[in-house]
């Protein structure tokens, strides 16, 4: 019998999607399509928002950051997924796996935090319009971004340290398409209760708290909007929130559906859990630019303006290509 106490892998093997190995083509095509759409849509926002002076406001600065975060998140997981499905390149180094895990969870944490800051921005714009410009300053935006990055690093780094402290592993085969925290932890030949509890604490501290604060913000917003006497003004105020609400629902609905099915769906096949986890990471980056592009006329106008502009990008002045915070 193998002596697991002396087994410490230098490499992990990512299986991909267990149970669907014989039908990878349609899955890989779907993942690749989502990836291309996410890159294309978010890169357009990253390009257009700094170039368009009419989009130099806090709301669009947060959207710029969201697009940048979604681009990084997509690049963090999809290339490896496709290499597994297309070329059967399943090996990933131990440290590379931990690095991917760190960035995946950091980017999802930052995504959640950005959705919270965008809800706060809409709260100030609708409920405190006279004080909006005084409160939502460039300095405040920078502080919020720094806090979001620090929160992600401080909460997620200990999970990686605990994994590095495991004395041994039962196997190096990860039954997943990317290095997800609990998928790696379950391989350890050690007590994993601390890791499991820490994972739940991190999930609640980030996703749970953010959801509660976003819901609180929108309950206040809807109460304020309903008390506006003018129906036209009420509709306009509500429309400014619609894109963010759609993005919020797409991200958190997939997040909680994936989380609950993984924790309580014991009779659900493993490949369903993995596909749900993949969709949680792939669908929001694809949908976010589509939702904002469809629902925000100013963005649509600026995209067409840049696309059909006779002035090449290289001729824009530095002030025109600077994102304002």
RODO-2510 file (C-alpha; in nm, 4 decimals, decimal comma):
residues 325
     n   res          X          Y          Z
     1     x     0,0000     0,0000     0,0000
     2     x     0,1265     0,3471    -0,0850
     3     x     0,2646     0,5502     0,2022
     4     x     0,0630     0,8699     0,1756
     5     x     0,2568     1,0373     0,4582
     6     x     0,5565     1,0750     0,2268
     7     x     0,3617     1,1875    -0,0802
     8     x     0,4015     1,5579    -0,1527
     9     x     0,3359     1,6388    -0,5195
    10     x     0,5347     1,8829    -0,7276
    11     x     0,2599     1,8715    -0,9911
    12     x    -0,1178     1,8450    -0,9885
    13     x    -0,3347     1,6880    -1,2579
    14     x    -0,6488     1,8816    -1,3517
    15     x    -0,9041     1,6311    -1,4779
    16     x    -1,1257     1,8909    -1,6462
    17     x    -1,4898     1,7876    -1,6218
    18     x    -1,5108     1,4311    -1,4845
    19     x    -1,7835     1,2273    -1,6513
    20     x    -1,7839     1,4330    -1,9708
    21     x    -1,4384     1,3484    -2,1025
    22     x    -1,5853     1,1809    -2,4129
    23     x    -1,7873     1,4875    -2,5162
    24     x    -1,5472     1,7817    -2,4675
    25     x    -1,6043     1,9509    -2,8046
    26     x    -1,9325     2,1278    -2,7373
    27     x    -1,8157     2,2298    -2,3895
    28     x    -1,4885     2,3696    -2,5197
    29     x    -1,6696     2,5575    -2,7985
    30     x    -1,9082     2,7072    -2,5427
    31     x    -1,6228     2,8071    -2,3085
    32     x    -1,4223     2,9524    -2,5964
    33     x    -1,7242     3,1511    -2,7192
    34     x    -1,7853     3,2933    -2,3712
    35     x    -1,4152     3,3778    -2,3427
    36     x    -1,3990     3,5603    -2,6764
    37     x    -1,7179     3,7545    -2,6030
    38     x    -1,5911     3,8489    -2,2555
    39     x    -1,2553     3,9666    -2,3896
    40     x    -1,4097     4,1578    -2,6788
    41     x    -1,6789     4,3292    -2,4717
    42     x    -1,4593     4,4207    -2,1768
    43     x    -1,1692     4,5421    -2,3906
    44     x    -1,4111     4,7740    -2,5723
    45     x    -1,5148     4,9229    -2,2377
    46     x    -1,1505     4,9499    -2,1258
    47     x    -1,0731     5,1387    -2,4470
    48     x    -1,3848     5,3549    -2,4801
    49     x    -1,4270     5,4786    -2,1217
    50     x    -1,0864     5,6542    -2,0972
    51     x    -1,1173     5,7943    -2,4523
    52     x    -1,4622     5,9486    -2,3993
    53     x    -1,4685     6,2612    -2,1856
    54     x    -1,8448     6,2205    -2,1312
    55     x    -1,7723     5,8934    -1,9463
    56     x    -1,5261     6,0437    -1,6984
    57     x    -1,7498     6,0079    -1,3935
    58     x    -1,7359     5,7772    -1,0883
    59     x    -2,0011     5,5425    -1,2273
    60     x    -1,7975     5,4755    -1,5419
    61     x    -1,4704     5,4590    -1,3501
    62     x    -1,6170     5,1684    -1,1523
    63     x    -1,7354     5,0121    -1,4777
    64     x    -1,3816     5,0468    -1,6176
    65     x    -1,2439     4,8669    -1,3120
    66     x    -1,5103     4,5968    -1,3402
    67     x    -1,4187     4,5405    -1,7066
    68     x    -1,0478     4,5189    -1,6196
    69     x    -1,1178     4,2726    -1,3385
    70     x    -1,3381     4,0569    -1,5645
    71     x    -1,0667     4,0501    -1,8305
    72     x    -0,8087     3,9299    -1,5773
    73     x    -1,0489     3,6721    -1,4313
    74     x    -1,1253     3,5253    -1,7744
    75     x    -0,7550     3,5025    -1,8622
    76     x    -0,6850     3,3373    -1,5285
    77     x    -0,8934     3,0254    -1,5962
    78     x    -1,0083     2,9842    -1,9574
    79     x    -0,6713     2,9273    -2,1350
    80     x    -0,5920     2,6382    -1,8987
    81     x    -0,9448     2,4968    -1,9355
    82     x    -0,9146     2,4985    -2,3134
    83     x    -0,5678     2,3421    -2,3031
    84     x    -0,7162     2,0557    -2,0988
    85     x    -1,0167     2,0062    -2,3274
    86     x    -0,8344     2,0532    -2,6585
    87     x    -0,4802     1,9267    -2,6016
    88     x    -0,5148     1,7109    -2,2875
    89     x    -0,2552     1,9289    -2,1098
    90     x    -0,3650     1,8481    -1,7572
    91     x    -0,0465     1,9055    -1,5599
    92     x    -0,0030     2,2178    -1,3484
    93     x     0,2761     2,2819    -1,0982
    94     x     0,1977     2,2876    -0,7267
    95     x     0,2858     2,6566    -0,6948
    96     x     0,1153     2,7357    -1,0254
    97     x    -0,2018     2,5776    -0,8933
    98     x    -0,1878     2,7841    -0,5749
    99     x    -0,1205     3,0968    -0,7800
   100     x    -0,4227     3,0300    -1,0011
   101     x    -0,6341     2,9638    -0,6921
   102     x    -0,5221     3,2905    -0,5341
   103     x    -0,5988     3,4995    -0,8422
   104     x    -0,9341     3,3309    -0,9098
   105     x    -1,0568     3,4005    -0,5574
   106     x    -0,9018     3,7485    -0,5509
   107     x    -1,0727     3,8495    -0,8748
   108     x    -1,4100     3,7094    -0,7669
   109     x    -1,3727     3,8919    -0,4343
   110     x    -1,2862     4,2141    -0,6162
   111     x    -1,5838     4,1645    -0,8503
   112     x    -1,8162     4,1363    -0,5528
   113     x    -1,6609     4,4434    -0,3922
   114     x    -1,6917     4,6491    -0,7108
   115     x    -2,0605     4,5615    -0,7345
   116     x    -2,0960     4,6871    -0,3779
   117     x    -1,9173     5,0153    -0,4537
   118     x    -2,1354     5,0618    -0,7625
   119     x    -2,4466     5,0147    -0,5475
   120     x    -2,3095     5,2758    -0,3059
   121     x    -2,2480     5,5090    -0,5995
   122     x    -2,6117     5,4707    -0,7148
   123     x    -2,7312     5,5274    -0,3570
   124     x    -2,5433     5,8573    -0,3353
   125     x    -2,6503     5,9683    -0,6843
   126     x    -3,0212     5,9090    -0,6141
   127     x    -3,0597     5,9630    -0,2402
   128     x    -2,7904     6,2313    -0,1843
   129     x    -2,7698     6,4100    -0,5212
   130     x    -2,6660     6,7483    -0,3779
   131     x    -2,3757     6,5942    -0,1887
   132     x    -2,2767     6,3409    -0,4526
   133     x    -1,9802     6,5297    -0,5989
   134     x    -1,8507     6,6211    -0,2530
   135     x    -1,8625     6,2596    -0,1272
   136     x    -1,7735     6,0574    -0,4377
   137     x    -1,4326     6,2122    -0,4941
   138     x    -1,1306     6,0648    -0,6711
   139     x    -0,9643     6,0160    -0,3330
   140     x    -1,2586     5,8151    -0,1997
   141     x    -1,2661     5,5967    -0,5113
   142     x    -0,8947     5,5202    -0,4772
   143     x    -0,9389     5,4357    -0,1084
   144     x    -1,2260     5,1985    -0,1860
   145     x    -1,0217     5,0214    -0,4551
   146     x    -0,7258     4,9814    -0,2182
   147     x    -0,9568     4,8431     0,0529
   148     x    -1,1064     4,5908    -0,1907
   149     x    -0,7630     4,4678    -0,2988
   150     x    -0,6380     4,4527     0,0599
   151     x    -0,9501     4,2651     0,1724
   152     x    -0,9059     4,0020    -0,0974
   153     x    -0,5363     3,9541    -0,0214
   154     x    -0,5737     3,9415     0,3574
   155     x    -0,8639     3,6950     0,3523
   156     x    -0,7434     3,4626     0,0763
   157     x    -0,3679     3,4433     0,1456
   158     x    -0,4133     3,2346     0,4670
   159     x    -0,5969     2,9621     0,2703
   160     x    -0,2896     2,9181     0,0512
   161     x    -0,0550     2,9159     0,3505
   162     x    -0,2595     2,6409     0,5173
   163     x    -0,2437     2,4297     0,2008
   164     x     0,1362     2,4732     0,1883
   165     x     0,1499     2,3487     0,5481
   166     x    -0,0159     2,0155     0,4682
   167     x     0,2399     1,7397     0,5386
   168     x     0,1148     1,5132     0,2606
   169     x    -0,1545     1,4517    -0,0002
   170     x    -0,3548     1,1378    -0,0787
   171     x    -0,3413     1,2071    -0,4517
   172     x    -0,2429     1,4819    -0,6937
   173     x    -0,5473     1,4408    -0,9181
   174     x    -0,7850     1,7394    -0,8926
   175     x    -1,1351     1,6502    -1,0106
   176     x    -1,1988     1,9983    -1,1425
   177     x    -1,1213     2,2197    -1,4419
   178     x    -0,9267     2,4762    -1,2380
   179     x    -0,7589     2,4955    -0,8980
   180     x    -1,0542     2,5607    -0,6702
   181     x    -0,9875     2,5866    -0,2962
   182     x    -1,1903     2,2952    -0,1586
   183     x    -1,1096     2,0731    -0,4581
   184     x    -0,7416     2,0985    -0,3601
   185     x    -0,7985     2,0826     0,0160
   186     x    -0,9893     1,7530    -0,0134
   187     x    -0,6756     1,5889    -0,1530
   188     x    -0,4806     1,6416     0,1692
   189     x    -0,3884     1,3485     0,3904
   190     x    -0,4584     1,5587     0,6987
   191     x    -0,7349     1,7180     0,9030
   192     x    -0,9030     1,9734     0,6757
   193     x    -1,1624     2,1126     0,9169
   194     x    -0,9726     2,4394     0,9693
   195     x    -0,9466     2,4895     0,5939
   196     x    -1,3160     2,4150     0,5439
   197     x    -1,4229     2,6561     0,8184
   198     x    -1,1859     2,9245     0,6899
   199     x    -1,3306     2,8837     0,3399
   200     x    -1,6822     2,9365     0,4748
   201     x    -1,5706     3,2408     0,6752
   202     x    -1,4076     3,3960     0,3683
   203     x    -1,7157     3,3258     0,1545
   204     x    -1,9494     3,4807     0,4122
   205     x    -1,7203     3,7778     0,4814
   206     x    -1,6948     3,8627     0,1131
   207     x    -2,0030     3,7423    -0,0733
   208     x    -2,2427     3,7316     0,2228
   209     x    -2,1624     4,0777     0,3588
   210     x    -2,1523     4,2336     0,0119
   211     x    -2,4927     4,0901    -0,0806
   212     x    -2,6506     4,2199     0,2394
   213     x    -2,5062     4,5689     0,1880
   214     x    -2,6104     4,5795    -0,1786
   215     x    -2,9646     4,4727    -0,0866
   216     x    -2,9718     4,7364     0,1875
   217     x    -2,8570     5,0032    -0,0573
   218     x    -3,1259     4,9136    -0,3090
   219     x    -3,3995     4,8936    -0,0480
   220     x    -3,3160     5,2546     0,0435
   221     x    -3,2925     5,3511    -0,3249
   222     x    -3,6295     5,1964    -0,4130
   223     x    -3,7924     5,3641    -0,1138
   224     x    -3,6540     5,7002    -0,2248
   225     x    -3,7515     5,6434    -0,5884
   226     x    -4,1084     5,5472    -0,4987
   227     x    -4,1468     5,8759    -0,3110
   228     x    -4,0526     6,0872    -0,6148
   229     x    -4,3728     6,2675    -0,7223
   230     x    -4,2781     6,2887    -1,0898
   231     x    -4,3244     5,9594    -1,2740
   232     x    -4,0737     6,0674    -1,5378
   233     x    -3,8082     6,1409    -1,2758
   234     x    -3,8926     5,8153    -1,0965
   235     x    -3,8504     5,6132    -1,4162
   236     x    -3,5243     5,7896    -1,5015
   237     x    -3,3836     5,7189    -1,1546
   238     x    -3,4843     5,3547    -1,1789
   239     x    -3,3320     5,3187    -1,5263
   240     x    -2,9929     5,4360    -1,4008
   241     x    -2,9941     5,1396    -1,1612
   242     x    -3,1178     4,8749    -1,4054
   243     x    -2,7797     4,7752    -1,5582
   244     x    -2,6203     4,7348    -1,2172
   245     x    -2,9154     4,5316    -1,0878
   246     x    -2,8880     4,2956    -1,3862
   247     x    -2,5124     4,2543    -1,3352
   248     x    -2,5649     4,2032    -0,9613
   249     x    -2,8278     3,9330    -1,0183
   250     x    -2,6214     3,7475    -1,2803
   251     x    -2,3140     3,7334    -1,0550
   252     x    -2,4718     3,6496    -0,7191
   253     x    -2,7406     3,4152    -0,8538
   254     x    -2,4743     3,1988    -1,0172
   255     x    -2,2485     3,2264    -0,7120
   256     x    -2,5103     3,1094    -0,4627
   257     x    -2,6554     2,8468    -0,6968
   258     x    -2,3073     2,7002    -0,7423
   259     x    -2,2330     2,7203    -0,3690
   260     x    -2,5623     2,5595    -0,2586
   261     x    -2,5483     2,2818    -0,5178
   262     x    -2,1915     2,1997    -0,4117
   263     x    -2,2737     2,1937    -0,0404
   264     x    -2,6178     2,0298    -0,0425
   265     x    -2,6672     1,8705    -0,3852
   266     x    -2,5150     1,5349    -0,2913
   267     x    -2,7144     1,3508    -0,5576
   268     x    -2,6140     1,5900    -0,8361
   269     x    -2,3418     1,4480    -1,0670
   270     x    -1,9959     1,5953    -1,0137
   271     x    -1,9777     1,7304    -1,3681
   272     x    -2,2863     1,9440    -1,2976
   273     x    -2,1134     2,0991    -0,9946
   274     x    -1,8034     2,1738    -1,2012
   275     x    -1,9959     2,3222    -1,4940
   276     x    -2,1877     2,5449    -1,2508
   277     x    -1,8584     2,6594    -1,0959
   278     x    -1,7205     2,7333    -1,4420
   279     x    -2,0344     2,9251    -1,5416
   280     x    -2,0091     3,1315    -1,2238
   281     x    -1,6664     3,2492    -1,3411
   282     x    -1,7355     3,2699    -1,7163
   283     x    -2,0870     3,4087    -1,7584
   284     x    -2,0689     3,7373    -1,5588
   285     x    -1,7565     3,8646    -1,7436
   286     x    -1,9361     3,7906    -2,0711
   287     x    -2,2707     3,9441    -1,9680
   288     x    -2,1471     4,2592    -1,7922
   289     x    -2,0382     4,4555    -2,1033
   290     x    -2,3447     4,3331    -2,2945
   291     x    -2,5806     4,4493    -2,0205
   292     x    -2,4159     4,7898    -1,9856
   293     x    -2,3887     4,8256    -2,3624
   294     x    -2,7585     4,7540    -2,4149
   295     x    -2,8950     4,9443    -2,1158
   296     x    -2,6685     5,2520    -2,1207
   297     x    -2,7254     5,4797    -2,4202
   298     x    -2,4208     5,6935    -2,3449
   299     x    -2,1905     5,3912    -2,3703
   300     x    -2,3524     5,2799    -2,6955
   301     x    -2,3115     5,6271    -2,8418
   302     x    -1,9470     5,6474    -2,7387
   303     x    -1,8691     5,3002    -2,8755
   304     x    -2,0103     5,3964    -3,2153
   305     x    -1,8308     5,7300    -3,1959
   306     x    -1,4946     5,5603    -3,1392
   307     x    -1,5612     5,2853    -3,3962
   308     x    -1,6591     5,5289    -3,6709
   309     x    -1,4245     5,8104    -3,5705
   310     x    -1,1842     5,9222    -3,8407
   311     x    -0,9337     6,0167    -3,5736
   312     x    -0,6980     5,7263    -3,4977
   313     x    -0,6428     5,6307    -3,1354
   314     x    -0,2772     5,7304    -3,1500
   315     x    -0,3806     6,0913    -3,2154
   316     x    -0,5784     6,1286    -2,8959
   317     x    -0,4082     6,3468    -2,6409
   318     x    -0,2807     6,1886    -2,3163
   319     x    -0,5609     6,3540    -2,1208
   320     x    -0,8128     6,1771    -2,3407
   321     x    -0,6759     5,8317    -2,2734
   322     x    -0,6436     5,8716    -1,8987
   323     x    -0,9012     5,7099    -1,6747
   324     x    -1,0105     5,9609    -1,4131
   325     x    -1,0371     5,8592    -1,0483
***
